[in-house]
Amino acid sequence: MVEINWLGVVVGTVGYMVLGALWYGPLFGSRWMAAMGYESGEDMGAEDSWTNYALTAAGSLIAAIALAVLVDWAGATTWLMGLQVGLVAGVGFVATSALQAVPFEERPWPVYFLGVGYNVVALAGIGVLLAVW
């Protein structure tokens, strides 16, 4: 039976969203917008932003639950073990599956690296959180 720390999952989900706000805001927002060819936030079609945030939150929650399962299966109980599980998930699944967008959707490499970087950092952090909590 898998034991999931549901409070850890909720905190991890919130952390995922906060990191996203920082990552695509003050940290790398202007780089991402330039790489996507946007001149302003209005170019992004953000008129339905609540739906966008709800979908992102749902995806973050599912990712945190899946990572909690992996952390439990791995028996990760230290920050280093949690970091390793998070990095395996981020690099092994996110980075590889997102890679197809570069040649087939003609996404620019900077968009790929910014998107993958955000997810890898988030999953590594959630892995640490779930392992030590």
N, C-alpha and C positions, 0 to 999 in steps of 0.2 A: 504494500500500500504506500502510495506517495504521500509524504507529509509536506504540505504547503503552508508557509508562513504568510497568511492572507494580509496581515498588516504590512509586512515587508513588501508584498506585491503592490499594495495600494501606494505605499511610500515610493516604491520604485517607479510606478506609473507616473506619479506626480513629478518625481525627479526627471523622468524622461521628457515630460512636457516642458518643465522649467528649462532644462538644458536646451531643448529645441528653440524656445523663445530667445535664449541667449545666443545660441549658435547661429540662428538665422536672423538675429537682430543685431546687437552691437558687436558680436565677435566676427562673424563672417557674412552678415546679411548683404552688405554692399558688393562683396565679391561674388556671392551667389547670384544676386540680381543681375550683375554685369555679365556673368557667364551664361545666364538664361536669356540675356538680351532685353531685360526690363530696364526702363529708365526710372520708373517709380513704382510704388506699391499698387497704384491704380492700374498699371499695365498687367498685373497678375490676375485680374478677374476675381478680386477678393470680395465681391458683393455677397457671396454666400459663405462667409468666413466661419459662421457658427457650425455649419455642416462640415466644413474642412476640419475644424478643431475637434468636433465630435468623432469623425472618422479617425483622426490621428490619435485621439485618446483611446478609442476602442482598439486600434492596432497596438498602441503602447501597452495596454492592459493585457492583451493576448500574448505579446512578446514577454512581458514580465511573468505571466503564469507559466509559459513554456520554459522560461529560464529557471523558474523555481523548481520545475520538474527536473530539469537537467542538473541543477545544483544538488537536489536530493539524490538523484540516481548516482551522481559522481561522489557522493558522500563528502562534499566540500564543506569544511568547517573552519577554514582559515581565510584570511583576506587573499592570500596568494592563490589558493585553490579556487576561490570564487572568481578572482581575476582571470585565471586560466579558463574556466568554464565560459565566462562572458566573452573572452577573446575568441575562443573556439566558435561560439555561436555567431559572433559578429563577423569574424573573418571567414569562417567556414561556410556560413549560410548567407549572410547579408551581402558581403563583398562579392561573393561568387555569383549569386543570383542577380544582383544589380548590374553586373558587368555586361550582360547582354544588351542593356540600354545604350551602351556606347556605340557598337557597330550597327545594331538593328534599328534603334530609334534615333540614331545620330545625336545622342546627347554629348555635350562637350565633356572632355576629361575633367575639367575643374568641377563641374556639377556632380560627376560621379564621385570624385574624391571628397567633396564637401558632404554629400549625402551619406556616403559610406562612413566617413570619419565620424559624423554625428552619431550614427547608429552603433558603431564599434565602441566609441567612448561610453555611450549610454549603457550598452549591454555589459561592458566591463564593470562599470560602476554598480549596476544593479546586481551583477554576479557577486561582487564584494559585499554589498549590503545584505544579500540573502544568505551568504555563507557565514557571516559573522553574527547575524542577528538571531 
